[in-house]
């Protein structure tokens, strides 16, 4: 057998010329990878040309070979960066392009950030960007980490500072490592990027684009033509160094317990949206915490293994009510619970380093929701950069107890999902797959780096893609001292949660009547201060009250008890009370069977099915869900 012909090509770049050896039958895509490794480039954001005047471009293809392209032994190939991107490591001390003509949108290790002198971006445009209140508050903070005088190392008086006690920058690596802070906060990252910027320059944040730029007149539209000006840059995936949210805090345990009651009653998985606000997180330098005060459960169809969201007709009303209450949607939560031991109440530990933390489908869902809730940022040319939207998974831990894990997906994942480039795999939950280009859609090459069997770091094409490159950890917890934005009296039966079609969890007029009858006349504020109740009375079929709720919502937002009681005297609420009084059954006569019957069938406790965990009434002896007999052991 004859040996396959090898070509020795010369590649000229701004850093000099190198020779690469490659097979004549290799594809042009393999040529790009070979040159990338030979020059040890930061990314694949470069173009190759057969002529020095940037003519006869060599496009990356998985079908076109070098032989078909006409390349011969000893030919010269010219390498040129795209859109001013920095390919080599020796440009600046910070590894960032300075004063480039345009920002780079390809290299994820720098999170697609460029420092430019684009003074055409006016201050007026920035002032029109409505950032969250927490961002405005963090901009005003100095951010430096104060340290006290060290008696062992400091040799100066109390009014002086030295290297051992001077304040640290919020992005100081030693401090973050010492306090086990895995990621920089977003505002610390901004301070780090701006620490080397000269006066008169500013930080410009650019989102990644995975789609072809429209309007190029140099060639026919895709798939008939493409050029380096309209072609999206290749992406090299790296772990994101920062996170937009540094912690998720549920203000009390009752929120999570009420959410889990659906799984306990039915055995089916559940999805909910987290409502709350963002506040400064003092445990992390310039950090942000998502504070959760309510969980809304949208319409959905679920089983023990899957959940499918349905169209929510109350979406607009929900947005109006939450905004009037001063809260917003900050994330989503879902369960993945499999019973392990019914008697002990344990669950299986299925998500770990040997399997997955989030599946590819869940990463795509998280990216979709993050794109729906972008983070307003005055340093972004588009006005938005990344997202504060969080993902919380309720699953089993190492000790087989129910616990919460918080995540976000990276800005790179958001871009891949936004441009429909990422799909899940069929049989491996921990792997995603980047689509291949078709006649209808061009998909840029996506790479990630890993170590081979010899310990060398090599680039791999993201087909398939380990989703761990897309994840950012966000701790989720409940505080030691609980707080209650909405009423949570343990002595009262709570109002049912919306969209639950299980006995004892259904919202209807009877449930409203039963709930309100628990409260005394002077407890109106406590009774009405319930997020699920407010949404129900705004949309109930019998007497919708959406148009009359504004004064009440304002009173609840300001915690004004007198204003809420004053609203209860309105004609609309009086009408509702009359309807409740008319629908209530008369009290039982003394001595009647209903008043004196205390048989175990009527007063005994409900029992959980040992097979499916469904909660059954005391009088039944077979499970209403799985029809298996009640266990007597």
C-alpha positions as CSV (number, residue, x, y, z in Angstrom):
1,X,0.0,0.0,0.0
2,X,1.3,3.5,-0.9
3,X,1.6,6.0,1.8
4,X,-0.9,8.9,1.7
5,X,0.6,12.0,0.2
6,X,1.5,14.7,2.9
7,X,1.6,18.4,2.2
8,X,3.9,20.8,3.8
9,X,2.2,24.2,3.9
10,X,3.6,27.6,5.0
11,X,1.3,29.7,7.2
12,X,2.0,33.4,7.5
13,X,0.6,35.5,10.3
14,X,1.3,38.7,12.1
15,X,3.5,36.7,14.6
16,X,5.6,35.1,11.8
17,X,5.5,32.1,9.6
18,X,5.2,28.4,10.5
19,X,5.1,25.2,8.6
20,X,2.3,22.6,9.1
21,X,2.2,19.1,7.7
22,X,-1.2,17.8,6.7
23,X,-2.6,15.1,4.4
24,X,-3.7,16.1,0.9
25,X,-7.0,14.4,1.6
26,X,-7.7,16.3,4.8
27,X,-10.7,18.7,4.9
28,X,-10.3,22.4,5.2
29,X,-11.9,22.1,8.7
30,X,-9.0,19.9,9.7
31,X,-6.6,22.5,8.3
32,X,-8.1,25.2,10.6
33,X,-7.7,22.8,13.6
34,X,-4.1,22.0,12.6
35,X,-3.2,25.7,12.3
36,X,-5.0,26.5,15.5
37,X,-2.8,24.0,17.4
38,X,0.4,24.9,15.6
39,X,0.1,28.6,16.5
40,X,-1.4,27.9,20.0
41,X,-4.2,30.4,19.2
42,X,-6.8,31.6,21.7
43,X,-9.8,30.9,19.4
44,X,-10.9,30.0,15.9
45,X,-11.8,33.5,15.0
46,X,-9.5,33.7,12.0
47,X,-9.7,33.4,8.3
48,X,-7.3,31.7,5.8
49,X,-6.5,33.1,2.3
50,X,-4.5,31.8,-0.6
51,X,-3.4,35.3,-1.5
52,X,-1.8,38.0,0.7
53,X,-4.4,40.6,-0.3
54,X,-7.1,38.5,1.3
55,X,-8.4,37.0,-1.8
56,X,-9.3,33.4,-2.5
57,X,-10.6,32.7,1.0
58,X,-10.3,29.1,2.3
59,X,-13.6,28.4,4.0
60,X,-14.0,25.8,6.8
61,X,-15.7,22.8,5.4
62,X,-16.1,19.2,6.5
63,X,-16.4,17.9,2.9
64,X,-14.0,20.0,0.8
65,X,-10.5,18.6,0.8
66,X,-7.2,20.4,0.3
67,X,-6.6,18.5,-2.9
68,X,-9.9,19.7,-4.3
69,X,-9.0,23.2,-3.3
70,X,-5.8,23.1,-5.4
71,X,-3.3,23.4,-2.5
72,X,0.1,21.9,-3.3
73,X,3.2,21.0,-1.4
74,X,5.1,24.2,-0.3
75,X,2.2,26.7,-0.9
76,X,1.8,29.7,1.3
77,X,-1.4,30.3,3.3
78,X,-2.2,33.6,4.9
79,X,-3.8,33.9,8.4
80,X,-5.8,36.9,9.3
81,X,-7.9,37.5,12.5
82,X,-11.6,38.3,12.2
83,X,-13.3,41.5,13.5
84,X,-10.1,42.6,15.3
85,X,-10.1,39.5,17.6
86,X,-6.9,38.7,19.6
87,X,-5.5,35.3,18.7
88,X,-2.2,35.3,20.4
89,X,-1.4,35.4,24.1
90,X,1.2,38.2,24.1
91,X,-0.9,41.2,23.2
92,X,-1.6,42.8,26.6
93,X,-0.9,41.9,30.2
94,X,-4.6,41.4,30.8
95,X,-5.1,39.3,27.7
96,X,-7.7,41.7,26.4
97,X,-7.7,43.6,23.1
98,X,-7.2,47.3,23.7
99,X,-8.3,50.0,21.3
100,X,-9.4,47.6,18.6
101,X,-11.7,48.7,15.8
102,X,-14.4,46.4,16.9
103,X,-15.2,44.0,19.8
104,X,-14.5,40.3,19.5
105,X,-17.5,37.9,20.0
106,X,-15.8,34.6,19.9
107,X,-13.4,33.8,22.7
108,X,-15.4,32.6,25.8
109,X,-12.4,32.7,28.1
110,X,-12.8,36.5,28.0
111,X,-16.6,36.3,28.0
112,X,-16.7,38.2,24.7
113,X,-15.6,41.5,26.3
114,X,-13.7,44.1,24.4
115,X,-12.3,47.4,25.6
116,X,-12.7,49.9,22.8
117,X,-12.6,53.6,22.1
118,X,-16.0,53.5,20.5
119,X,-16.9,57.0,21.6
120,X,-19.9,57.1,19.2
121,X,-21.9,55.3,21.9
122,X,-23.6,58.3,23.5
123,X,-24.2,58.8,27.2
124,X,-27.9,59.4,26.4
125,X,-28.3,55.9,25.1
126,X,-26.8,54.5,28.3
127,X,-29.1,56.6,30.4
128,X,-32.1,55.0,28.7
129,X,-31.1,51.6,30.0
130,X,-33.2,50.7,33.0
131,X,-31.0,48.5,35.2
132,X,-32.2,46.7,38.4
133,X,-32.1,48.6,41.6
134,X,-29.4,46.2,43.0
135,X,-27.1,47.1,40.1
136,X,-27.5,50.8,40.8
137,X,-26.7,50.2,44.5
138,X,-23.6,48.2,43.7
139,X,-22.2,50.9,41.3
140,X,-22.2,53.3,44.2
141,X,-20.2,50.9,46.5
142,X,-16.4,51.1,46.7
143,X,-16.2,47.3,46.6
144,X,-12.8,47.0,48.1
145,X,-12.3,44.4,50.9
146,X,-11.2,46.1,54.1
147,X,-8.7,44.3,56.3
148,X,-7.9,45.0,60.0
149,X,-4.4,45.6,61.3
150,X,-2.4,42.4,61.8
151,X,-0.6,42.5,65.1
152,X,2.0,40.0,64.1
153,X,3.0,41.4,60.7
154,X,2.1,45.2,60.8
155,X,4.8,47.5,62.3
156,X,3.1,50.8,61.9
157,X,0.6,52.9,63.9
158,X,-3.1,52.6,63.7
159,X,-3.4,55.4,61.1
160,X,-1.2,53.7,58.6
161,X,-1.6,50.9,56.1
162,X,0.8,48.3,54.8
163,X,0.8,45.4,52.4
164,X,-0.6,43.1,55.1
165,X,-3.6,45.3,56.1
166,X,-4.4,47.4,53.1
167,X,-7.7,46.9,51.4
168,X,-8.1,44.3,48.6
169,X,-9.8,44.5,45.2
170,X,-13.1,42.7,45.1
171,X,-11.6,40.3,42.5
172,X,-8.5,39.4,44.6
173,X,-7.9,35.7,43.8
174,X,-6.2,34.8,47.1
175,X,-9.2,36.2,49.1
176,X,-11.7,34.4,46.9
177,X,-9.9,31.1,47.3
178,X,-9.5,31.5,51.1
179,X,-13.2,32.1,51.5
180,X,-14.2,29.3,49.1
181,X,-15.8,31.6,46.6
182,X,-15.8,29.7,43.3
183,X,-16.9,32.4,40.9
184,X,-16.4,36.2,40.7
185,X,-19.5,38.2,41.1
186,X,-20.6,40.0,37.9
187,X,-19.8,43.5,39.3
188,X,-16.4,42.3,40.6
189,X,-15.7,41.1,37.1
190,X,-16.7,44.4,35.7
191,X,-14.3,46.1,38.1
192,X,-11.5,43.7,37.1
193,X,-12.1,44.5,33.4
194,X,-12.1,48.2,34.0
195,X,-9.1,48.2,36.3
196,X,-6.7,48.6,33.4
197,X,-8.8,50.9,31.3
198,X,-7.4,54.4,30.6
199,X,-9.4,57.5,31.1
200,X,-11.7,58.3,28.1
201,X,-12.1,54.6,27.3
202,X,-14.9,52.4,28.4
203,X,-15.9,48.8,28.7
204,X,-18.1,47.4,25.9
205,X,-19.8,44.1,26.4
206,X,-20.9,42.1,23.4
207,X,-23.1,39.0,23.3
208,X,-22.1,36.1,21.2
209,X,-23.8,35.7,17.8
210,X,-24.3,32.3,16.2
211,X,-26.2,33.4,13.1
212,X,-25.1,35.0,9.8
213,X,-25.2,38.8,9.7
214,X,-28.0,39.9,7.4
215,X,-27.5,42.3,4.5
216,X,-24.1,41.3,3.1
217,X,-24.0,42.4,-0.6
218,X,-20.7,40.7,-1.5
219,X,-22.3,37.4,-2.4
220,X,-25.6,35.6,-2.7
221,X,-27.3,34.7,0.6
222,X,-26.7,31.4,2.4
223,X,-26.4,28.6,1.3
224,X,-25.1,30.0,-2.0
225,X,-22.5,32.2,-0.4
226,X,-20.8,33.3,2.8
227,X,-17.8,35.4,3.7
228,X,-15.7,36.4,6.7
229,X,-17.7,39.6,7.2
230,X,-21.1,38.0,7.7
231,X,-20.0,34.6,8.9
232,X,-20.4,34.0,12.7
233,X,-17.1,33.3,14.5
234,X,-16.3,29.9,15.8
235,X,-16.7,29.4,19.5
236,X,-14.3,27.8,22.0
237,X,-16.2,26.9,25.2
238,X,-14.6,27.6,28.6
239,X,-15.9,27.6,32.1
240,X,-17.4,31.0,32.8
241,X,-15.3,32.9,35.3
242,X,-18.2,35.0,36.8
243,X,-21.8,34.6,37.6
244,X,-24.7,37.1,37.6
245,X,-26.2,35.7,40.8
246,X,-24.2,34.6,43.7
247,X,-26.9,33.0,45.9
248,X,-30.5,32.0,45.9
249,X,-32.3,32.4,49.2
250,X,-35.8,31.2,50.0
251,X,-37.1,33.5,52.8
252,X,-38.6,30.5,54.7
253,X,-38.9,26.7,54.5
254,X,-42.7,26.8,54.1
255,X,-42.2,28.0,50.5
256,X,-40.3,24.8,49.5
257,X,-42.5,22.5,51.7
258,X,-45.7,23.8,50.1
259,X,-44.1,23.3,46.6
260,X,-43.1,19.7,47.5
261,X,-46.5,18.8,48.9
262,X,-47.7,18.2,45.3
263,X,-45.0,15.5,44.8
264,X,-45.8,14.0,48.2
265,X,-49.5,13.9,47.4
266,X,-49.3,12.5,43.8
267,X,-45.8,11.2,43.2
268,X,-45.6,13.4,40.1
269,X,-42.8,15.9,39.3
270,X,-43.5,19.7,39.4
271,X,-42.3,23.0,38.0
272,X,-42.7,26.4,39.5
273,X,-41.6,30.0,38.9
274,X,-39.7,31.8,41.6
275,X,-40.9,35.3,42.5
276,X,-39.0,37.8,44.6
277,X,-36.3,40.4,44.2
278,X,-32.6,41.0,43.9
279,X,-30.5,42.4,46.8
280,X,-26.9,42.9,47.7
281,X,-25.2,39.7,48.9
282,X,-22.8,40.8,51.6
283,X,-21.0,37.4,51.8
284,X,-19.5,37.8,48.3
285,X,-17.6,41.0,47.2
286,X,-20.1,43.0,45.2
287,X,-22.4,40.0,45.1
288,X,-26.1,39.7,44.3
289,X,-28.6,37.4,45.9
290,X,-32.0,36.4,44.6
291,X,-34.5,36.5,47.4
292,X,-37.5,34.2,46.8
293,X,-40.8,35.1,48.5
294,X,-43.4,33.1,46.5
295,X,-43.5,30.1,44.0
296,X,-46.1,30.2,41.2
297,X,-47.0,26.9,39.6
298,X,-47.9,27.3,35.9
299,X,-50.3,25.0,34.0
300,X,-48.5,21.7,33.3
301,X,-48.9,18.0,32.6
302,X,-46.6,15.8,34.7
303,X,-45.8,12.3,35.5
304,X,-43.2,10.5,37.6
305,X,-40.6,11.0,34.9
306,X,-41.5,14.1,32.8
307,X,-43.2,17.5,32.9
308,X,-44.7,19.4,30.0
309,X,-45.6,23.1,30.4
310,X,-48.9,24.3,28.9
311,X,-50.0,27.7,27.7
312,X,-50.7,30.0,30.7
313,X,-53.7,32.3,30.0
314,X,-53.0,34.1,33.3
315,X,-49.5,35.2,32.3
316,X,-50.4,38.9,31.8
317,X,-52.5,39.2,35.0
318,X,-49.7,37.4,36.9
319,X,-47.2,39.9,35.6
320,X,-49.4,42.9,36.6
321,X,-50.1,41.6,40.1
322,X,-46.4,40.7,40.8
323,X,-45.3,44.1,39.6
324,X,-47.9,45.9,41.7
325,X,-46.6,43.9,44.7
326,X,-43.0,45.0,44.0
327,X,-41.7,41.5,43.1
328,X,-40.6,39.9,39.8
329,X,-39.8,36.5,38.3
330,X,-36.3,35.6,39.4
331,X,-36.0,32.0,38.5
332,X,-37.6,28.6,38.1
333,X,-37.6,25.4,40.3
334,X,-38.4,21.8,39.4
335,X,-38.3,18.5,41.2
336,X,-36.5,15.3,40.2
337,X,-37.3,13.0,43.2
338,X,-37.5,9.3,43.2
339,X,-38.6,7.6,46.5
340,X,-35.9,5.3,48.0
341,X,-37.4,4.1,51.3
342,X,-41.0,5.1,52.0
343,X,-40.8,4.5,55.8
344,X,-37.6,6.5,56.2
345,X,-38.7,9.2,53.8
346,X,-35.5,9.0,51.8
347,X,-35.0,9.7,48.0
348,X,-32.5,8.3,45.6
349,X,-29.2,10.2,44.8
350,X,-29.3,10.3,41.0
351,X,-27.5,13.5,40.2
352,X,-23.8,13.4,40.9
353,X,-20.4,13.7,39.3
354,X,-20.7,10.2,37.7
355,X,-24.0,10.9,36.0
356,X,-25.0,14.6,35.6
357,X,-26.1,17.7,37.5
358,X,-28.3,19.2,34.9
359,X,-29.4,17.3,31.8
360,X,-28.8,18.8,28.3
361,X,-32.6,19.3,28.0
362,X,-32.7,21.2,31.3
363,X,-29.7,23.3,30.2
364,X,-31.6,24.2,27.0
365,X,-34.7,25.1,29.1
366,X,-32.6,27.2,31.4
367,X,-31.0,29.0,28.5
368,X,-34.4,29.6,26.9
369,X,-35.7,31.2,30.2
370,X,-32.6,33.2,30.7
371,X,-33.0,34.7,27.2
372,X,-36.5,35.6,28.1
373,X,-35.2,37.5,31.2
374,X,-32.1,39.4,30.0
375,X,-29.9,41.4,32.4
376,X,-30.0,45.1,31.6
377,X,-26.5,46.5,31.6
378,X,-25.3,50.0,30.7
379,X,-21.9,48.6,29.5
380,X,-23.6,46.4,26.9
381,X,-23.9,47.9,23.4
382,X,-27.3,46.2,23.0
383,X,-28.4,47.2,26.5
384,X,-28.5,43.6,27.8
385,X,-25.8,41.2,28.8
386,X,-26.4,37.8,30.3
387,X,-29.2,37.1,32.7
388,X,-30.0,37.0,36.5
389,X,-32.6,34.2,36.0
390,X,-31.7,31.2,38.2
391,X,-32.4,27.5,38.0
392,X,-33.1,25.4,41.2
393,X,-33.4,21.6,41.1
394,X,-34.9,19.7,44.0
395,X,-33.3,16.3,44.2
396,X,-31.7,13.8,46.5
397,X,-28.2,14.4,48.0
398,X,-25.5,11.9,49.1
399,X,-27.4,11.1,52.3
400,X,-30.6,10.4,50.4
401,X,-32.3,13.5,51.8
402,X,-34.3,16.1,49.7
403,X,-32.1,19.2,49.0
404,X,-31.8,22.0,46.5
405,X,-29.1,22.7,43.9
406,X,-28.9,26.1,42.2
407,X,-27.4,26.8,38.7
408,X,-27.2,29.2,35.8
409,X,-26.1,28.5,32.3
410,X,-23.3,30.5,30.8
411,X,-23.7,33.3,28.3
412,X,-22.3,31.0,25.6
413,X,-25.1,28.5,26.3
414,X,-27.7,31.3,26.1
415,X,-26.3,32.2,22.6
416,X,-26.4,28.6,21.4
417,X,-30.0,28.2,22.6
418,X,-31.1,31.6,21.3
419,X,-29.9,30.8,17.8
420,X,-31.2,27.2,17.9
421,X,-27.8,25.6,17.7
422,X,-27.9,23.3,20.7
423,X,-30.1,20.1,21.0
424,X,-30.2,17.3,23.6
425,X,-28.9,13.8,22.9
426,X,-31.2,10.9,23.1
427,X,-29.6,8.4,25.5
428,X,-27.0,10.5,27.4
429,X,-28.4,13.2,29.7
430,X,-25.0,14.7,30.4
431,X,-24.3,15.4,26.7
432,X,-25.6,18.0,24.3
433,X,-25.1,18.2,20.6
434,X,-24.4,21.2,18.4
435,X,-26.3,21.1,15.1
436,X,-24.6,20.8,11.8
437,X,-25.0,23.4,9.1
438,X,-27.9,22.9,6.6
439,X,-29.2,24.8,3.6
440,X,-31.6,26.6,6.0
441,X,-29.2,27.4,8.8
442,X,-25.5,28.0,9.1
443,X,-24.1,26.8,12.5
444,X,-20.6,27.9,13.4
445,X,-18.0,25.4,14.7
446,X,-18.1,25.0,18.4
447,X,-15.1,23.5,20.3
448,X,-14.2,22.7,23.8
449,X,-10.9,21.8,25.3
450,X,-10.0,18.6,27.2
451,X,-6.9,16.7,28.1
452,X,-6.0,13.6,26.1
453,X,-4.5,10.4,27.4
454,X,-1.0,12.0,27.4
455,X,-2.1,15.0,29.5
456,X,-2.1,17.4,26.5
457,X,-4.9,20.0,26.2
458,X,-6.6,19.4,22.8
459,X,-9.6,21.0,21.1
460,X,-12.7,18.8,20.4
461,X,-15.6,19.5,18.2
462,X,-18.8,19.8,20.3
463,X,-20.6,16.9,18.8
464,X,-21.3,15.7,21.4
465,X,-20.8,18.3,24.1
466,X,-20.4,17.7,27.9
467,X,-22.9,20.2,29.4
468,X,-20.6,20.8,32.4
469,X,-18.9,23.4,30.1
470,X,-22.2,25.4,30.2
471,X,-23.0,25.3,33.9
472,X,-22.3,27.9,36.7
473,X,-23.0,26.8,40.3
474,X,-25.3,29.0,42.4
475,X,-25.8,28.1,46.1
476,X,-29.4,27.7,47.1
477,X,-30.5,27.8,50.8
478,X,-33.0,29.0,53.4
479,X,-32.0,31.4,56.1
480,X,-31.6,30.5,59.8
481,X,-34.0,33.3,60.7
482,X,-37.1,33.1,58.4
483,X,-39.0,36.0,57.1
484,X,-42.5,36.2,55.7
485,X,-43.5,38.5,52.9
486,X,-46.9,36.8,52.6
487,X,-49.0,35.2,55.4
488,X,-47.8,31.8,56.6
489,X,-49.7,31.1,59.8
490,X,-49.1,27.4,60.7
491,X,-52.4,27.3,62.7
492,X,-54.4,28.0,59.5
493,X,-55.0,25.8,56.5
494,X,-53.3,27.6,53.6
495,X,-55.2,28.6,50.4
496,X,-54.6,25.9,47.7
497,X,-51.9,26.5,45.1
498,X,-53.0,27.2,41.5
499,X,-53.1,24.5,38.7
500,X,-53.1,21.5,41.0
501,X,-55.7,18.9,40.1
502,X,-55.4,16.7,43.2
503,X,-58.0,16.3,46.0
504,X,-57.4,18.9,48.6
505,X,-55.4,21.1,46.3
506,X,-58.0,22.5,43.9
507,X,-58.7,26.2,43.8
508,X,-62.5,26.9,43.6
509,X,-65.1,29.0,45.4
510,X,-65.6,26.4,48.1
511,X,-61.9,26.4,48.8
512,X,-62.0,30.3,49.1
513,X,-65.0,30.1,51.4
514,X,-63.3,27.5,53.6
515,X,-60.1,29.5,53.8
516,X,-61.6,32.8,54.7
517,X,-63.9,31.3,57.4
518,X,-60.7,30.4,59.4
519,X,-60.0,34.1,60.1
520,X,-61.7,36.5,62.5
521,X,-63.2,39.8,61.5
522,X,-60.2,41.7,62.5
523,X,-57.7,39.4,60.7
524,X,-58.5,40.6,57.2
525,X,-54.9,41.7,56.5
526,X,-53.5,38.3,57.4
527,X,-56.2,36.5,55.4
528,X,-55.8,38.5,52.2
529,X,-52.0,38.6,52.2
530,X,-51.5,35.4,50.2
531,X,-50.0,35.4,46.7
532,X,-52.1,32.5,45.4
533,X,-55.3,33.9,46.9
534,X,-54.7,37.3,45.2
535,X,-54.2,35.7,41.8
536,X,-57.4,33.6,42.3
537,X,-59.7,36.5,43.3
538,X,-58.3,38.5,40.3
539,X,-59.4,35.8,37.9
540,X,-62.2,33.8,39.5
541,X,-65.2,33.1,37.2
542,X,-67.9,34.1,39.6
543,X,-66.7,37.6,40.4
544,X,-63.4,38.6,38.9
545,X,-61.9,41.5,40.8
546,X,-58.8,42.4,38.8
547,X,-60.0,46.0,38.1
548,X,-60.5,46.7,41.8
549,X,-57.3,45.3,43.2
550,X,-54.9,48.2,42.7
551,X,-55.5,49.9,46.1
552,X,-55.2,46.5,47.9
553,X,-52.0,45.5,46.1
554,X,-50.5,48.9,46.9
555,X,-51.4,48.5,50.6
556,X,-49.9,45.0,50.7
557,X,-46.7,46.3,49.0
558,X,-46.3,49.0,51.6
559,X,-47.5,46.7,54.5
560,X,-50.2,49.2,55.3
561,X,-52.8,47.3,57.4
562,X,-55.2,50.2,57.7
563,X,-55.3,50.8,53.9
564,X,-56.0,47.0,53.4
565,X,-58.9,47.1,56.0
566,X,-60.3,50.2,54.3
567,X,-60.3,48.3,51.0
568,X,-62.3,45.5,52.6
569,X,-65.2,47.9,53.0
570,X,-65.6,48.4,49.3
571,X,-68.7,47.2,47.5
572,X,-66.9,44.5,45.5
573,X,-65.5,42.8,48.6
574,X,-68.9,43.1,50.4
575,X,-70.5,41.3,47.5
576,X,-68.0,38.5,47.7
577,X,-68.6,38.1,51.4
578,X,-72.3,37.9,50.8
579,X,-71.8,35.1,48.2
580,X,-69.6,33.3,50.6
581,X,-72.2,33.6,53.3
582,X,-75.0,32.4,51.0
583,X,-73.0,29.3,49.9
584,X,-71.9,28.3,53.4
585,X,-73.8,25.2,54.8
586,X,-75.8,25.9,58.0
587,X,-74.3,24.7,61.2
588,X,-75.2,21.2,62.4
589,X,-77.9,20.9,65.0
590,X,-76.8,19.7,68.4
591,X,-77.4,15.9,68.7
592,X,-77.5,15.3,65.0
593,X,-75.5,12.4,63.4
594,X,-73.2,14.8,61.7
595,X,-72.4,16.6,65.0
596,X,-72.0,13.5,67.1
597,X,-70.4,10.9,64.7
598,X,-66.8,10.5,65.8
599,X,-66.1,7.1,64.2
600,X,-62.5,6.5,63.0
601,X,-63.7,6.5,59.4
602,X,-64.6,10.2,59.8
603,X,-61.9,11.5,62.2
604,X,-59.0,9.2,61.5
605,X,-55.8,10.5,59.9
606,X,-55.1,10.2,56.2
607,X,-52.5,7.6,55.2
608,X,-49.8,7.6,52.5
609,X,-49.7,4.8,50.1
610,X,-46.4,2.8,50.6
611,X,-46.2,2.1,46.9
612,X,-46.9,5.4,45.2
613,X,-47.0,7.9,48.2
614,X,-50.5,9.2,47.3
615,X,-52.3,10.6,50.4
616,X,-55.6,8.7,50.9
617,X,-58.6,9.4,53.1
618,X,-58.8,7.5,56.4
619,X,-61.9,5.5,55.4
620,X,-60.6,3.9,52.2
621,X,-58.6,0.7,52.4
622,X,-57.2,0.7,48.8
623,X,-55.1,3.5,47.2
624,X,-57.2,5.7,45.0
625,X,-54.1,6.3,42.7
626,X,-52.6,2.8,42.2
627,X,-55.5,0.6,43.6
628,X,-53.1,-1.4,45.8
629,X,-54.2,-2.4,49.4
630,X,-53.4,-0.4,52.5
631,X,-50.4,-1.8,54.3
632,X,-51.1,-2.8,57.9
633,X,-47.4,-3.2,58.9
